[in-house]
C-alpha cells in the first residue's frame, strides 16, 4: 500500500536518517520526501512529508519504531494520491525558481510533485526538468496541470505533457 506520512523532527543532525531508516528496515520503498527545514511547527520541530510503499501488516510496527526513536508521527494517510502524470519543462528552470513552481502544485493540498529530475547542460543554455505529479483523483490532477500550465506560461517555460497518465487500477 502507498502511505503518506507527516513526521515532526527535532532540528538536530541525523533526524532525517533516524526517520527514514525504519522504513527501509521494514522493506518500504520511499517515493518522496519533502523536508521543509525553514518551516517550524508550534512545538519547534521540522515537518517532513514522506510518501512510501510498504506492506500494510508492518505499518503499526513502523509507527511504533518511529515514536520510540523520538520521531513524532503527526499524520498517516493511506493511498492519498491515486492519479499521476509525467511531464517535461524546458527553459531556464533554475533561473525561473523551480522551488516556487513545485510549491504551486504542492500547496494545493490535493496534488504534489513526487519526482523531479533536472538536466542543466550549461549556465547560459536552457535546462529541462522531468516531473511526476500525483493527485488525489483525475479532476484534481487536471486542475494541477492547469496550474502548472499557467506557471509555465508566466515563466516562459515550454511544458510537454503528459508523458504518462496513470490512475489507480489502470
Chimera marker file (.cmm) of the C-alpha trace (Angstrom):
<marker_set name="trace">
<marker id="1" x="0.000" y="0.000" z="0.000" r="1" g="1" b="0" radius="0.5"/>
<marker id="2" x="1.055" y="3.600" z="-0.531" r="1" g="1" b="0" radius="0.5"/>
<marker id="3" x="1.288" y="5.671" z="2.648" r="1" g="1" b="0" radius="0.5"/>
<marker id="4" x="1.616" y="9.425" z="3.054" r="1" g="1" b="0" radius="0.5"/>
<marker id="5" x="3.001" y="10.343" z="6.456" r="1" g="1" b="0" radius="0.5"/>
<marker id="6" x="3.843" y="13.645" z="8.128" r="1" g="1" b="0" radius="0.5"/>
<marker id="7" x="6.576" y="13.465" z="10.739" r="1" g="1" b="0" radius="0.5"/>
<marker id="8" x="7.943" y="16.093" z="13.102" r="1" g="1" b="0" radius="0.5"/>
<marker id="9" x="11.713" y="16.052" z="13.529" r="1" g="1" b="0" radius="0.5"/>
<marker id="10" x="13.952" y="17.797" z="16.036" r="1" g="1" b="0" radius="0.5"/>
<marker id="11" x="16.226" y="20.394" z="14.451" r="1" g="1" b="0" radius="0.5"/>
<marker id="12" x="19.447" y="18.449" z="15.073" r="1" g="1" b="0" radius="0.5"/>
<marker id="13" x="21.717" y="16.470" z="12.714" r="1" g="1" b="0" radius="0.5"/>
<marker id="14" x="20.755" y="12.862" z="11.962" r="1" g="1" b="0" radius="0.5"/>
<marker id="15" x="16.998" y="13.195" z="12.439" r="1" g="1" b="0" radius="0.5"/>
<marker id="16" x="16.061" y="12.565" z="8.802" r="1" g="1" b="0" radius="0.5"/>
<marker id="17" x="18.116" y="9.354" z="8.721" r="1" g="1" b="0" radius="0.5"/>
<marker id="18" x="16.514" y="8.368" z="12.040" r="1" g="1" b="0" radius="0.5"/>
<marker id="19" x="13.090" y="8.762" z="10.404" r="1" g="1" b="0" radius="0.5"/>
<marker id="20" x="13.892" y="7.024" z="7.110" r="1" g="1" b="0" radius="0.5"/>
<marker id="21" x="15.849" y="4.039" z="8.464" r="1" g="1" b="0" radius="0.5"/>
<marker id="22" x="12.838" y="2.162" z="9.937" r="1" g="1" b="0" radius="0.5"/>
<marker id="23" x="11.009" y="2.421" z="6.598" r="1" g="1" b="0" radius="0.5"/>
<marker id="24" x="13.981" y="0.833" z="4.861" r="1" g="1" b="0" radius="0.5"/>
<marker id="25" x="14.422" y="-1.803" z="7.583" r="1" g="1" b="0" radius="0.5"/>
<marker id="26" x="10.786" y="-2.866" z="7.115" r="1" g="1" b="0" radius="0.5"/>
<marker id="27" x="11.323" y="-3.107" z="3.325" r="1" g="1" b="0" radius="0.5"/>
<marker id="28" x="9.434" y="0.065" z="2.485" r="1" g="1" b="0" radius="0.5"/>
<marker id="29" x="10.032" y="1.830" z="-0.818" r="1" g="1" b="0" radius="0.5"/>
<marker id="30" x="10.400" y="5.594" z="-0.316" r="1" g="1" b="0" radius="0.5"/>
<marker id="31" x="8.736" y="7.523" z="-3.156" r="1" g="1" b="0" radius="0.5"/>
<marker id="32" x="9.184" y="11.128" z="-1.983" r="1" g="1" b="0" radius="0.5"/>
<marker id="33" x="10.497" y="13.154" z="0.943" r="1" g="1" b="0" radius="0.5"/>
<marker id="34" x="9.622" y="16.818" z="1.405" r="1" g="1" b="0" radius="0.5"/>
<marker id="35" x="11.832" y="18.229" z="4.150" r="1" g="1" b="0" radius="0.5"/>
<marker id="36" x="10.779" y="21.796" z="4.962" r="1" g="1" b="0" radius="0.5"/>
<marker id="37" x="13.705" y="22.916" z="7.115" r="1" g="1" b="0" radius="0.5"/>
<marker id="38" x="12.699" y="26.585" z="7.009" r="1" g="1" b="0" radius="0.5"/>
<marker id="39" x="9.254" y="25.830" z="8.496" r="1" g="1" b="0" radius="0.5"/>
<marker id="40" x="8.680" y="25.031" z="12.154" r="1" g="1" b="0" radius="0.5"/>
<marker id="41" x="5.693" y="23.533" z="13.942" r="1" g="1" b="0" radius="0.5"/>
<marker id="42" x="4.320" y="25.186" z="17.102" r="1" g="1" b="0" radius="0.5"/>
<marker id="43" x="6.473" y="22.681" z="19.036" r="1" g="1" b="0" radius="0.5"/>
<marker id="44" x="9.619" y="23.943" z="17.251" r="1" g="1" b="0" radius="0.5"/>
<marker id="45" x="10.038" y="20.776" z="15.183" r="1" g="1" b="0" radius="0.5"/>
<marker id="46" x="10.522" y="20.478" z="11.426" r="1" g="1" b="0" radius="0.5"/>
<marker id="47" x="7.654" y="18.952" z="9.397" r="1" g="1" b="0" radius="0.5"/>
<marker id="48" x="8.640" y="16.249" z="6.911" r="1" g="1" b="0" radius="0.5"/>
<marker id="49" x="6.194" y="14.660" z="4.479" r="1" g="1" b="0" radius="0.5"/>
<marker id="50" x="7.128" y="11.161" z="3.310" r="1" g="1" b="0" radius="0.5"/>
<marker id="51" x="5.311" y="9.044" z="0.740" r="1" g="1" b="0" radius="0.5"/>
<marker id="52" x="6.282" y="5.392" z="0.575" r="1" g="1" b="0" radius="0.5"/>
<marker id="53" x="5.081" y="1.935" z="-0.341" r="1" g="1" b="0" radius="0.5"/>
<marker id="54" x="5.020" y="-0.667" z="2.446" r="1" g="1" b="0" radius="0.5"/>
<marker id="55" x="3.309" y="-3.891" z="3.437" r="1" g="1" b="0" radius="0.5"/>
<marker id="56" x="0.193" y="-2.947" z="5.415" r="1" g="1" b="0" radius="0.5"/>
<marker id="57" x="0.983" y="-5.602" z="8.028" r="1" g="1" b="0" radius="0.5"/>
<marker id="58" x="4.081" y="-3.691" z="9.229" r="1" g="1" b="0" radius="0.5"/>
<marker id="59" x="2.610" y="-0.162" z="9.316" r="1" g="1" b="0" radius="0.5"/>
<marker id="60" x="1.785" y="-0.282" z="13.058" r="1" g="1" b="0" radius="0.5"/>
<marker id="61" x="5.293" y="-1.593" z="13.796" r="1" g="1" b="0" radius="0.5"/>
<marker id="62" x="6.783" y="1.255" z="11.746" r="1" g="1" b="0" radius="0.5"/>
<marker id="63" x="4.818" y="3.884" z="13.666" r="1" g="1" b="0" radius="0.5"/>
<marker id="64" x="5.856" y="2.286" z="16.965" r="1" g="1" b="0" radius="0.5"/>
<marker id="65" x="9.545" y="2.278" z="15.945" r="1" g="1" b="0" radius="0.5"/>
<marker id="66" x="9.375" y="5.922" z="14.887" r="1" g="1" b="0" radius="0.5"/>
<marker id="67" x="7.710" y="7.023" z="18.129" r="1" g="1" b="0" radius="0.5"/>
<marker id="68" x="10.216" y="5.022" z="20.258" r="1" g="1" b="0" radius="0.5"/>
<marker id="69" x="13.112" y="6.735" z="18.486" r="1" g="1" b="0" radius="0.5"/>
<marker id="70" x="11.676" y="10.172" z="19.290" r="1" g="1" b="0" radius="0.5"/>
<marker id="71" x="10.145" y="10.913" z="15.884" r="1" g="1" b="0" radius="0.5"/>
<marker id="72" x="6.602" y="12.263" z="16.250" r="1" g="1" b="0" radius="0.5"/>
<marker id="73" x="4.123" y="10.867" z="13.721" r="1" g="1" b="0" radius="0.5"/>
<marker id="74" x="1.715" y="13.751" z="13.125" r="1" g="1" b="0" radius="0.5"/>
<marker id="75" x="-0.376" y="12.236" z="10.313" r="1" g="1" b="0" radius="0.5"/>
<marker id="76" x="-0.733" y="8.949" z="8.471" r="1" g="1" b="0" radius="0.5"/>
<marker id="77" x="-2.828" y="8.593" z="5.328" r="1" g="1" b="0" radius="0.5"/>
<marker id="78" x="-3.147" y="5.649" z="3.004" r="1" g="1" b="0" radius="0.5"/>
<marker id="79" x="-3.340" y="5.797" z="-0.790" r="1" g="1" b="0" radius="0.5"/>
<marker id="80" x="-3.900" y="9.537" z="-0.791" r="1" g="1" b="0" radius="0.5"/>
<marker id="81" x="-2.508" y="10.190" z="-4.251" r="1" g="1" b="0" radius="0.5"/>
<marker id="82" x="-4.193" y="7.987" z="-6.837" r="1" g="1" b="0" radius="0.5"/>
<marker id="83" x="-3.549" y="9.646" z="-10.194" r="1" g="1" b="0" radius="0.5"/>
<marker id="84" x="-0.199" y="10.599" z="-11.711" r="1" g="1" b="0" radius="0.5"/>
<marker id="85" x="1.170" y="12.345" z="-14.752" r="1" g="1" b="0" radius="0.5"/>
<marker id="86" x="4.718" y="12.726" z="-16.051" r="1" g="1" b="0" radius="0.5"/>
<marker id="87" x="5.794" y="15.799" z="-17.971" r="1" g="1" b="0" radius="0.5"/>
<marker id="88" x="8.800" y="17.839" z="-19.030" r="1" g="1" b="0" radius="0.5"/>
<marker id="89" x="9.503" y="21.541" z="-18.572" r="1" g="1" b="0" radius="0.5"/>
<marker id="90" x="12.093" y="23.179" z="-20.850" r="1" g="1" b="0" radius="0.5"/>
<marker id="91" x="13.577" y="26.614" z="-20.372" r="1" g="1" b="0" radius="0.5"/>
<marker id="92" x="15.575" y="28.417" z="-17.734" r="1" g="1" b="0" radius="0.5"/>
<marker id="93" x="14.276" y="26.142" z="-14.973" r="1" g="1" b="0" radius="0.5"/>
<marker id="94" x="16.602" y="27.229" z="-12.159" r="1" g="1" b="0" radius="0.5"/>
<marker id="95" x="16.519" y="30.929" z="-13.004" r="1" g="1" b="0" radius="0.5"/>
<marker id="96" x="12.713" y="30.830" z="-13.006" r="1" g="1" b="0" radius="0.5"/>
<marker id="97" x="12.731" y="29.305" z="-9.476" r="1" g="1" b="0" radius="0.5"/>
<marker id="98" x="11.845" y="25.610" z="-9.726" r="1" g="1" b="0" radius="0.5"/>
<marker id="99" x="11.142" y="25.646" z="-5.967" r="1" g="1" b="0" radius="0.5"/>
<marker id="100" x="8.331" y="28.150" z="-6.476" r="1" g="1" b="0" radius="0.5"/>
<marker id="101" x="6.970" y="26.097" z="-9.380" r="1" g="1" b="0" radius="0.5"/>
<marker id="102" x="6.886" y="22.955" z="-7.218" r="1" g="1" b="0" radius="0.5"/>
<marker id="103" x="5.338" y="24.874" z="-4.309" r="1" g="1" b="0" radius="0.5"/>
<marker id="104" x="2.459" y="25.998" z="-6.548" r="1" g="1" b="0" radius="0.5"/>
<marker id="105" x="1.488" y="22.332" z="-7.020" r="1" g="1" b="0" radius="0.5"/>
<marker id="106" x="2.361" y="21.066" z="-3.522" r="1" g="1" b="0" radius="0.5"/>
<marker id="107" x="0.419" y="23.874" z="-1.811" r="1" g="1" b="0" radius="0.5"/>
<marker id="108" x="-2.882" y="22.805" z="-3.408" r="1" g="1" b="0" radius="0.5"/>
<marker id="109" x="-3.399" y="20.094" z="-0.798" r="1" g="1" b="0" radius="0.5"/>
<marker id="110" x="-4.658" y="17.708" z="-3.489" r="1" g="1" b="0" radius="0.5"/>
<marker id="111" x="-1.527" y="17.272" z="-5.630" r="1" g="1" b="0" radius="0.5"/>
<marker id="112" x="2.217" y="17.189" z="-5.224" r="1" g="1" b="0" radius="0.5"/>
<marker id="113" x="5.398" y="16.780" z="-7.214" r="1" g="1" b="0" radius="0.5"/>
<marker id="114" x="6.594" y="13.292" z="-6.253" r="1" g="1" b="0" radius="0.5"/>
<marker id="115" x="9.617" y="13.054" z="-8.564" r="1" g="1" b="0" radius="0.5"/>
<marker id="116" x="11.960" y="15.564" z="-10.183" r="1" g="1" b="0" radius="0.5"/>
<marker id="117" x="14.967" y="15.100" z="-12.461" r="1" g="1" b="0" radius="0.5"/>
<marker id="118" x="16.849" y="18.126" z="-13.705" r="1" g="1" b="0" radius="0.5"/>
<marker id="119" x="19.266" y="18.464" z="-16.614" r="1" g="1" b="0" radius="0.5"/>
<marker id="120" x="21.402" y="21.611" z="-16.886" r="1" g="1" b="0" radius="0.5"/>
<marker id="121" x="23.878" y="21.473" z="-19.821" r="1" g="1" b="0" radius="0.5"/>
<marker id="122" x="25.388" y="24.920" z="-19.153" r="1" g="1" b="0" radius="0.5"/>
<marker id="123" x="24.545" y="28.069" z="-17.203" r="1" g="1" b="0" radius="0.5"/>
<marker id="124" x="23.669" y="30.043" z="-20.346" r="1" g="1" b="0" radius="0.5"/>
<marker id="125" x="21.689" y="27.241" z="-22.048" r="1" g="1" b="0" radius="0.5"/>
<marker id="126" x="18.148" y="26.051" z="-21.445" r="1" g="1" b="0" radius="0.5"/>
<marker id="127" x="17.634" y="23.261" z="-18.985" r="1" g="1" b="0" radius="0.5"/>
<marker id="128" x="14.939" y="20.637" z="-18.671" r="1" g="1" b="0" radius="0.5"/>
<marker id="129" x="13.071" y="19.131" z="-15.769" r="1" g="1" b="0" radius="0.5"/>
<marker id="130" x="11.193" y="15.839" z="-15.740" r="1" g="1" b="0" radius="0.5"/>
<marker id="131" x="8.382" y="15.947" z="-13.179" r="1" g="1" b="0" radius="0.5"/>
<marker id="132" x="5.890" y="13.428" z="-11.886" r="1" g="1" b="0" radius="0.5"/>
<marker id="133" x="2.803" y="14.954" z="-10.309" r="1" g="1" b="0" radius="0.5"/>
<marker id="134" x="0.415" y="12.823" z="-8.266" r="1" g="1" b="0" radius="0.5"/>
<marker id="135" x="-3.046" y="13.895" z="-7.145" r="1" g="1" b="0" radius="0.5"/>
<marker id="136" x="-5.994" y="12.571" z="-5.184" r="1" g="1" b="0" radius="0.5"/>
<marker id="137" x="-8.014" y="11.954" z="-8.370" r="1" g="1" b="0" radius="0.5"/>
<marker id="138" x="-8.393" y="12.706" z="-12.076" r="1" g="1" b="0" radius="0.5"/>
<marker id="139" x="-10.220" y="16.013" z="-11.554" r="1" g="1" b="0" radius="0.5"/>
<marker id="140" x="-7.554" y="17.218" z="-9.127" r="1" g="1" b="0" radius="0.5"/>
<marker id="141" x="-4.794" y="16.068" z="-11.469" r="1" g="1" b="0" radius="0.5"/>
<marker id="142" x="-6.313" y="18.091" z="-14.315" r="1" g="1" b="0" radius="0.5"/>
<marker id="143" x="-6.550" y="21.140" z="-12.028" r="1" g="1" b="0" radius="0.5"/>
<marker id="144" x="-2.883" y="20.770" z="-11.034" r="1" g="1" b="0" radius="0.5"/>
<marker id="145" x="-1.924" y="20.623" z="-14.727" r="1" g="1" b="0" radius="0.5"/>
<marker id="146" x="-3.899" y="23.833" z="-15.340" r="1" g="1" b="0" radius="0.5"/>
<marker id="147" x="-1.936" y="25.498" z="-12.535" r="1" g="1" b="0" radius="0.5"/>
<marker id="148" x="1.359" y="24.265" z="-13.972" r="1" g="1" b="0" radius="0.5"/>
<marker id="149" x="0.422" y="25.404" z="-17.499" r="1" g="1" b="0" radius="0.5"/>
<marker id="150" x="-0.260" y="28.895" z="-16.132" r="1" g="1" b="0" radius="0.5"/>
<marker id="151" x="3.033" y="28.934" z="-14.213" r="1" g="1" b="0" radius="0.5"/>
<marker id="152" x="4.972" y="27.687" z="-17.255" r="1" g="1" b="0" radius="0.5"/>
<marker id="153" x="3.381" y="30.361" z="-19.422" r="1" g="1" b="0" radius="0.5"/>
<marker id="154" x="4.248" y="33.137" z="-16.950" r="1" g="1" b="0" radius="0.5"/>
<marker id="155" x="7.827" y="31.878" z="-16.566" r="1" g="1" b="0" radius="0.5"/>
<marker id="156" x="8.297" y="31.352" z="-20.318" r="1" g="1" b="0" radius="0.5"/>
<marker id="157" x="8.784" y="27.580" z="-19.967" r="1" g="1" b="0" radius="0.5"/>
<marker id="158" x="7.777" y="25.011" z="-22.564" r="1" g="1" b="0" radius="0.5"/>
<marker id="159" x="5.603" y="22.301" z="-20.993" r="1" g="1" b="0" radius="0.5"/>
<marker id="160" x="5.468" y="18.916" z="-22.717" r="1" g="1" b="0" radius="0.5"/>
<marker id="161" x="2.675" y="16.774" z="-21.294" r="1" g="1" b="0" radius="0.5"/>
<marker id="162" x="1.532" y="14.201" z="-20.481" r="1" g="1" b="0" radius="0.5"/>
<marker id="163" x="4.154" y="11.546" z="-20.946" r="1" g="1" b="0" radius="0.5"/>
<marker id="164" x="2.119" y="9.067" z="-18.924" r="1" g="1" b="0" radius="0.5"/>
<marker id="165" x="-1.283" y="9.372" z="-17.244" r="1" g="1" b="0" radius="0.5"/>
<marker id="166" x="-1.760" y="6.657" z="-14.676" r="1" g="1" b="0" radius="0.5"/>
<marker id="167" x="-4.802" y="6.108" z="-12.454" r="1" g="1" b="0" radius="0.5"/>
<marker id="168" x="-5.385" y="3.561" z="-9.737" r="1" g="1" b="0" radius="0.5"/>
<marker id="169" x="-6.467" y="0.312" z="-11.325" r="1" g="1" b="0" radius="0.5"/>
<marker id="170" x="-5.156" y="1.330" z="-14.763" r="1" g="1" b="0" radius="0.5"/>
<link id1="1" id2="2" r="1" g="1" b="0" radius="0.2"/>
<link id1="2" id2="3" r="1" g="1" b="0" radius="0.2"/>
<link id1="3" id2="4" r="1" g="1" b="0" radius="0.2"/>
<link id1="4" id2="5" r="1" g="1" b="0" radius="0.2"/>
<link id1="5" id2="6" r="1" g="1" b="0" radius="0.2"/>
<link id1="6" id2="7" r="1" g="1" b="0" radius="0.2"/>
<link id1="7" id2="8" r="1" g="1" b="0" radius="0.2"/>
<link id1="8" id2="9" r="1" g="1" b="0" radius="0.2"/>
<link id1="9" id2="10" r="1" g="1" b="0" radius="0.2"/>
<link id1="10" id2="11" r="1" g="1" b="0" radius="0.2"/>
<link id1="11" id2="12" r="1" g="1" b="0" radius="0.2"/>
<link id1="12" id2="13" r="1" g="1" b="0" radius="0.2"/>
<link id1="13" id2="14" r="1" g="1" b="0" radius="0.2"/>
<link id1="14" id2="15" r="1" g="1" b="0" radius="0.2"/>
<link id1="15" id2="16" r="1" g="1" b="0" radius="0.2"/>
<link id1="16" id2="17" r="1" g="1" b="0" radius="0.2"/>
<link id1="17" id2="18" r="1" g="1" b="0" radius="0.2"/>
<link id1="18" id2="19" r="1" g="1" b="0" radius="0.2"/>
<link id1="19" id2="20" r="1" g="1" b="0" radius="0.2"/>
<link id1="20" id2="21" r="1" g="1" b="0" radius="0.2"/>
<link id1="21" id2="22" r="1" g="1" b="0" radius="0.2"/>
<link id1="22" id2="23" r="1" g="1" b="0" radius="0.2"/>
<link id1="23" id2="24" r="1" g="1" b="0" radius="0.2"/>
<link id1="24" id2="25" r="1" g="1" b="0" radius="0.2"/>
<link id1="25" id2="26" r="1" g="1" b="0" radius="0.2"/>
<link id1="26" id2="27" r="1" g="1" b="0" radius="0.2"/>
<link id1="27" id2="28" r="1" g="1" b="0" radius="0.2"/>
<link id1="28" id2="29" r="1" g="1" b="0" radius="0.2"/>
<link id1="29" id2="30" r="1" g="1" b="0" radius="0.2"/>
<link id1="30" id2="31" r="1" g="1" b="0" radius="0.2"/>
<link id1="31" id2="32" r="1" g="1" b="0" radius="0.2"/>
<link id1="32" id2="33" r="1" g="1" b="0" radius="0.2"/>
<link id1="33" id2="34" r="1" g="1" b="0" radius="0.2"/>
<link id1="34" id2="35" r="1" g="1" b="0" radius="0.2"/>
<link id1="35" id2="36" r="1" g="1" b="0" radius="0.2"/>
<link id1="36" id2="37" r="1" g="1" b="0" radius="0.2"/>
<link id1="37" id2="38" r="1" g="1" b="0" radius="0.2"/>
<link id1="38" id2="39" r="1" g="1" b="0" radius="0.2"/>
<link id1="39" id2="40" r="1" g="1" b="0" radius="0.2"/>
<link id1="40" id2="41" r="1" g="1" b="0" radius="0.2"/>
<link id1="41" id2="42" r="1" g="1" b="0" radius="0.2"/>
<link id1="42" id2="43" r="1" g="1" b="0" radius="0.2"/>
<link id1="43" id2="44" r="1" g="1" b="0" radius="0.2"/>
<link id1="44" id2="45" r="1" g="1" b="0" radius="0.2"/>
<link id1="45" id2="46" r="1" g="1" b="0" radius="0.2"/>
<link id1="46" id2="47" r="1" g="1" b="0" radius="0.2"/>
<link id1="47" id2="48" r="1" g="1" b="0" radius="0.2"/>
<link id1="48" id2="49" r="1" g="1" b="0" radius="0.2"/>
<link id1="49" id2="50" r="1" g="1" b="0" radius="0.2"/>
<link id1="50" id2="51" r="1" g="1" b="0" radius="0.2"/>
<link id1="51" id2="52" r="1" g="1" b="0" radius="0.2"/>
<link id1="52" id2="53" r="1" g="1" b="0" radius="0.2"/>
<link id1="53" id2="54" r="1" g="1" b="0" radius="0.2"/>
<link id1="54" id2="55" r="1" g="1" b="0" radius="0.2"/>
<link id1="55" id2="56" r="1" g="1" b="0" radius="0.2"/>
<link id1="56" id2="57" r="1" g="1" b="0" radius="0.2"/>
<link id1="57" id2="58" r="1" g="1" b="0" radius="0.2"/>
<link id1="58" id2="59" r="1" g="1" b="0" radius="0.2"/>
<link id1="59" id2="60" r="1" g="1" b="0" radius="0.2"/>
<link id1="60" id2="61" r="1" g="1" b="0" radius="0.2"/>
<link id1="61" id2="62" r="1" g="1" b="0" radius="0.2"/>
<link id1="62" id2="63" r="1" g="1" b="0" radius="0.2"/>
<link id1="63" id2="64" r="1" g="1" b="0" radius="0.2"/>
<link id1="64" id2="65" r="1" g="1" b="0" radius="0.2"/>
<link id1="65" id2="66" r="1" g="1" b="0" radius="0.2"/>
<link id1="66" id2="67" r="1" g="1" b="0" radius="0.2"/>
<link id1="67" id2="68" r="1" g="1" b="0" radius="0.2"/>
<link id1="68" id2="69" r="1" g="1" b="0" radius="0.2"/>
<link id1="69" id2="70" r="1" g="1" b="0" radius="0.2"/>
<link id1="70" id2="71" r="1" g="1" b="0" radius="0.2"/>
<link id1="71" id2="72" r="1" g="1" b="0" radius="0.2"/>
<link id1="72" id2="73" r="1" g="1" b="0" radius="0.2"/>
<link id1="73" id2="74" r="1" g="1" b="0" radius="0.2"/>
<link id1="74" id2="75" r="1" g="1" b="0" radius="0.2"/>
<link id1="75" id2="76" r="1" g="1" b="0" radius="0.2"/>
<link id1="76" id2="77" r="1" g="1" b="0" radius="0.2"/>
<link id1="77" id2="78" r="1" g="1" b="0" radius="0.2"/>
<link id1="78" id2="79" r="1" g="1" b="0" radius="0.2"/>
<link id1="79" id2="80" r="1" g="1" b="0" radius="0.2"/>
<link id1="80" id2="81" r="1" g="1" b="0" radius="0.2"/>
<link id1="81" id2="82" r="1" g="1" b="0" radius="0.2"/>
<link id1="82" id2="83" r="1" g="1" b="0" radius="0.2"/>
<link id1="83" id2="84" r="1" g="1" b="0" radius="0.2"/>
<link id1="84" id2="85" r="1" g="1" b="0" radius="0.2"/>
<link id1="85" id2="86" r="1" g="1" b="0" radius="0.2"/>
<link id1="86" id2="87" r="1" g="1" b="0" radius="0.2"/>
<link id1="87" id2="88" r="1" g="1" b="0" radius="0.2"/>
<link id1="88" id2="89" r="1" g="1" b="0" radius="0.2"/>
<link id1="89" id2="90" r="1" g="1" b="0" radius="0.2"/>
<link id1="90" id2="91" r="1" g="1" b="0" radius="0.2"/>
<link id1="91" id2="92" r="1" g="1" b="0" radius="0.2"/>
<link id1="92" id2="93" r="1" g="1" b="0" radius="0.2"/>
<link id1="93" id2="94" r="1" g="1" b="0" radius="0.2"/>
<link id1="94" id2="95" r="1" g="1" b="0" radius="0.2"/>
<link id1="95" id2="96" r="1" g="1" b="0" radius="0.2"/>
<link id1="96" id2="97" r="1" g="1" b="0" radius="0.2"/>
<link id1="97" id2="98" r="1" g="1" b="0" radius="0.2"/>
<link id1="98" id2="99" r="1" g="1" b="0" radius="0.2"/>
<link id1="99" id2="100" r="1" g="1" b="0" radius="0.2"/>
<link id1="100" id2="101" r="1" g="1" b="0" radius="0.2"/>
<link id1="101" id2="102" r="1" g="1" b="0" radius="0.2"/>
<link id1="102" id2="103" r="1" g="1" b="0" radius="0.2"/>
<link id1="103" id2="104" r="1" g="1" b="0" radius="0.2"/>
<link id1="104" id2="105" r="1" g="1" b="0" radius="0.2"/>
<link id1="105" id2="106" r="1" g="1" b="0" radius="0.2"/>
<link id1="106" id2="107" r="1" g="1" b="0" radius="0.2"/>
<link id1="107" id2="108" r="1" g="1" b="0" radius="0.2"/>
<link id1="108" id2="109" r="1" g="1" b="0" radius="0.2"/>
<link id1="109" id2="110" r="1" g="1" b="0" radius="0.2"/>
<link id1="110" id2="111" r="1" g="1" b="0" radius="0.2"/>
<link id1="111" id2="112" r="1" g="1" b="0" radius="0.2"/>
<link id1="112" id2="113" r="1" g="1" b="0" radius="0.2"/>
<link id1="113" id2="114" r="1" g="1" b="0" radius="0.2"/>
<link id1="114" id2="115" r="1" g="1" b="0" radius="0.2"/>
<link id1="115" id2="116" r="1" g="1" b="0" radius="0.2"/>
<link id1="116" id2="117" r="1" g="1" b="0" radius="0.2"/>
<link id1="117" id2="118" r="1" g="1" b="0" radius="0.2"/>
<link id1="118" id2="119" r="1" g="1" b="0" radius="0.2"/>
<link id1="119" id2="120" r="1" g="1" b="0" radius="0.2"/>
<link id1="120" id2="121" r="1" g="1" b="0" radius="0.2"/>
<link id1="121" id2="122" r="1" g="1" b="0" radius="0.2"/>
<link id1="122" id2="123" r="1" g="1" b="0" radius="0.2"/>
<link id1="123" id2="124" r="1" g="1" b="0" radius="0.2"/>
<link id1="124" id2="125" r="1" g="1" b="0" radius="0.2"/>
<link id1="125" id2="126" r="1" g="1" b="0" radius="0.2"/>
<link id1="126" id2="127" r="1" g="1" b="0" radius="0.2"/>
<link id1="127" id2="128" r="1" g="1" b="0" radius="0.2"/>
<link id1="128" id2="129" r="1" g="1" b="0" radius="0.2"/>
<link id1="129" id2="130" r="1" g="1" b="0" radius="0.2"/>
<link id1="130" id2="131" r="1" g="1" b="0" radius="0.2"/>
<link id1="131" id2="132" r="1" g="1" b="0" radius="0.2"/>
<link id1="132" id2="133" r="1" g="1" b="0" radius="0.2"/>
<link id1="133" id2="134" r="1" g="1" b="0" radius="0.2"/>
<link id1="134" id2="135" r="1" g="1" b="0" radius="0.2"/>
<link id1="135" id2="136" r="1" g="1" b="0" radius="0.2"/>
<link id1="136" id2="137" r="1" g="1" b="0" radius="0.2"/>
<link id1="137" id2="138" r="1" g="1" b="0" radius="0.2"/>
<link id1="138" id2="139" r="1" g="1" b="0" radius="0.2"/>
<link id1="139" id2="140" r="1" g="1" b="0" radius="0.2"/>
<link id1="140" id2="141" r="1" g="1" b="0" radius="0.2"/>
<link id1="141" id2="142" r="1" g="1" b="0" radius="0.2"/>
<link id1="142" id2="143" r="1" g="1" b="0" radius="0.2"/>
<link id1="143" id2="144" r="1" g="1" b="0" radius="0.2"/>
<link id1="144" id2="145" r="1" g="1" b="0" radius="0.2"/>
<link id1="145" id2="146" r="1" g="1" b="0" radius="0.2"/>
<link id1="146" id2="147" r="1" g="1" b="0" radius="0.2"/>
<link id1="147" id2="148" r="1" g="1" b="0" radius="0.2"/>
<link id1="148" id2="149" r="1" g="1" b="0" radius="0.2"/>
<link id1="149" id2="150" r="1" g="1" b="0" radius="0.2"/>
<link id1="150" id2="151" r="1" g="1" b="0" radius="0.2"/>
<link id1="151" id2="152" r="1" g="1" b="0" radius="0.2"/>
<link id1="152" id2="153" r="1" g="1" b="0" radius="0.2"/>
<link id1="153" id2="154" r="1" g="1" b="0" radius="0.2"/>
<link id1="154" id2="155" r="1" g="1" b="0" radius="0.2"/>
<link id1="155" id2="156" r="1" g="1" b="0" radius="0.2"/>
<link id1="156" id2="157" r="1" g="1" b="0" radius="0.2"/>
<link id1="157" id2="158" r="1" g="1" b="0" radius="0.2"/>
<link id1="158" id2="159" r="1" g="1" b="0" radius="0.2"/>
<link id1="159" id2="160" r="1" g="1" b="0" radius="0.2"/>
<link id1="160" id2="161" r="1" g="1" b="0" radius="0.2"/>
<link id1="161" id2="162" r="1" g="1" b="0" radius="0.2"/>
<link id1="162" id2="163" r="1" g="1" b="0" radius="0.2"/>
<link id1="163" id2="164" r="1" g="1" b="0" radius="0.2"/>
<link id1="164" id2="165" r="1" g="1" b="0" radius="0.2"/>
<link id1="165" id2="166" r="1" g="1" b="0" radius="0.2"/>
<link id1="166" id2="167" r="1" g="1" b="0" radius="0.2"/>
<link id1="167" id2="168" r="1" g="1" b="0" radius="0.2"/>
<link id1="168" id2="169" r="1" g="1" b="0" radius="0.2"/>
<link id1="169" id2="170" r="1" g="1" b="0" radius="0.2"/>
</marker_set>
